[in-house]
Amino acid sequence: MSNVVLGVTGSIAAYRAADLARELMRGGCTVRVCLTPSAEKFVTRVLFESLTGQPCLVWAFDEPEAGRMAHIDWARQADLLVIAPATANILNKLAAGVADDMLSTIALAYTGPMLVAPAMNPAMLANDTTQESLRRLVARGVEIVQPAEGEVACGEHGQGKLASVSEIASAALALIGWTRSLRGRRVLITSGPTREPIDSVRFLSNRSSGKMGAALAKAALWMGAEVTVVTGPTSVPPPLGASVVKVETAQEMLAAASEEAPAADLILAVAAVADYRVAEPSRGKIRRTAEDLLLRLVPNPDVVAELGRIAKPGAVLVGFAAEPTDDLAVAREKLERKGLHFIAANDVSRPGIGFESDENELVLIGRQGPPERSGTLSKIACARWLLERVARALPG
Ligand SMILES: Cc1cc2nc3c(=O)[nH]c(=O)nc-3n(C[C@H](O)[C@H](O)[C@H](O)COP(=O)(O)O)c2cc1C
């Protein structure tokens, strides 16, 4: 039984949330409703409490169980947060992280998958602020059920009508189905760059930001996995809920990941591991002289190939190939040579995707079948796209 928190906001379409609650219950969910104070002008607590058999929250300090903070309890217990209808106001508050009523406070405390179904006047929807908020929410992995075009309650024609209840319910149930596919699985992710010291203050590294690894960790958590991230120094922290091991060099990454690998069902080697390290890093700081400075580099261990050797039978190993070309031959060769089950290639020469950016485009190559292309997606959507595919290769 999945726990859904259904947030209802101050739109004239609020009455349709009653049918949505019923539809989700028919789909096997326990539904708990949180109204905003504005929504309570349109619909009542009694309506939802009678329909769902659960308490309905409105005010930030409502506490059905004395002594427990309901906003934290509900956020922790939810498998999915659906906000339908979602006003322009709640979208802009979610994007900005405002928590000034019970619903927005639950949303801020909640770390799982979220679905929002906006409903509003077409001008409010087209407003730059609302559009910017929608873009920010999509980049964080929030799924949007787009409002339909037609005549809205205020008599205007345009996009803004709440999507149909069946469309919202099926998107919600699909998200719940998706969130189950890694339940009980252990996922190991290597992420970020490594740093190979030159002396006590300098190092060799690369442009990996760790964003793709963090997105994969978040998506895997949403899918119910137990996630460990072994990460080099990154600009984005791995998500709350993942256990994190911080490392600097390729050798440290291999040592830390090797401890986790034998228990992992799925290994995602996203880290951009330096191929070479400085043979003899200087203990102090190298000083400038008039002479040339030669650094001798020696090969680092091949982390993903080593992890493949110690992985348990049936574990699925996925490598990443950031290549400055869309020629897949290099990625295919890596797949074979390193004994991977899949390799996800991305063309880092293309502006706007790959290193440091918020979007990515992957080509997933398996041992059988033609390569699949994700198209350009936010990194979290890309992570979800990839995990859905590789999860199918896990033994039942
Ligand atoms: C009759 C009426 C209908 C409204 N319908 C909508 C709507 O469909 N979408 C919307 O974004 N705002 C709508 N509003 C404005 C919101 O109720 C208002 O912005 C409110 O502050 C939203 O609060 P909430 O987001 O906390 O529920 C409506 C207001 C009124 C008076």
The ligand as a Tripos MOL2 file, in Angstrom:
@<TRIPOS>MOLECULE
LIG
   31    33     1     0     0
SMALL
NO_CHARGES

@<TRIPOS>ATOM
      1 C1        -12.7630   32.2970   -7.2140 C.3       1 LIG1
      2 C2        -11.2570   32.1870   -7.2550 C.ar      1 LIG1
      3 C3        -10.6910   31.2360   -8.0690 C.ar      1 LIG1
      4 C4         -9.3020   31.1290   -8.1360 C.ar      1 LIG1
      5 N1         -8.7510   30.1950   -8.9630 N.ar      1 LIG1
      6 C5         -7.4090   30.1100   -9.0720 C.ar      1 LIG1
      7 C6         -6.8300   29.1460   -9.9140 C.ar      1 LIG1
      8 O1         -7.4940   28.3420  -10.5750 O.2       1 LIG1
      9 N2         -5.4830   29.1040  -10.0020 N.ar      1 LIG1
     10 C7         -4.6940   29.9890   -9.3070 C.ar      1 LIG1
     11 O2         -3.4680   29.9110   -9.4580 O.2       1 LIG1
     12 N3         -5.2220   30.8830   -8.4720 N.ar      1 LIG1
     13 C8         -6.5700   30.9730   -8.3240 C.ar      1 LIG1
     14 N4         -7.0960   31.8950   -7.4760 N.ar      1 LIG1
     15 C9         -6.2040   32.7440   -6.6790 C.3       1 LIG1
     16 C10        -5.6450   31.9530   -5.4930 C.3       1 LIG1
     17 O3         -6.7180   31.4140   -4.7160 O.3       1 LIG1
     18 C11        -4.7690   32.8610   -4.6410 C.3       1 LIG1
     19 O4         -3.6050   33.1910   -5.3730 O.3       1 LIG1
     20 C12        -4.3970   32.2170   -3.3330 C.3       1 LIG1
     21 O5         -3.5270   33.0820   -2.6210 O.3       1 LIG1
     22 C13        -3.7290   30.8850   -3.5530 C.3       1 LIG1
     23 O6         -3.3310   30.3370   -2.3070 O.3       1 LIG1
     24 P1         -2.7480   28.8500   -2.2050 P.3       1 LIG1
     25 O7         -1.7830   28.6890   -3.3110 O.co2     1 LIG1
     26 O8         -2.0850   28.8710   -0.8620 O.co2     1 LIG1
     27 O9         -3.8850   27.9080   -2.2460 O.co2     1 LIG1
     28 C14        -8.4880   32.0150   -7.3860 C.ar      1 LIG1
     29 C15        -9.0770   32.9410   -6.5510 C.ar      1 LIG1
     30 C16       -10.4610   33.0540   -6.4890 C.ar      1 LIG1
     31 C17       -11.0670   34.0900   -5.5880 C.3       1 LIG1
@<TRIPOS>BOND
     1     1     2 1
     2     2     3 ar
     3     2    30 ar
     4     3     4 ar
     5     4     5 ar
     6     4    28 ar
     7     5     6 ar
     8     6     7 ar
     9     6    13 1
    10     7     8 2
    11     7     9 ar
    12     9    10 ar
    13    10    11 2
    14    10    12 ar
    15    12    13 ar
    16    13    14 ar
    17    14    15 1
    18    14    28 ar
    19    15    16 1
    20    16    17 1
    21    16    18 1
    22    18    19 1
    23    18    20 1
    24    20    21 1
    25    20    22 1
    26    22    23 1
    27    23    24 1
    28    24    25 2
    29    24    26 1
    30    24    27 1
    31    28    29 ar
    32    29    30 ar
    33    30    31 1
@<TRIPOS>SUBSTRUCTURE
     1 LIG1         1 GROUP 0 **** ****
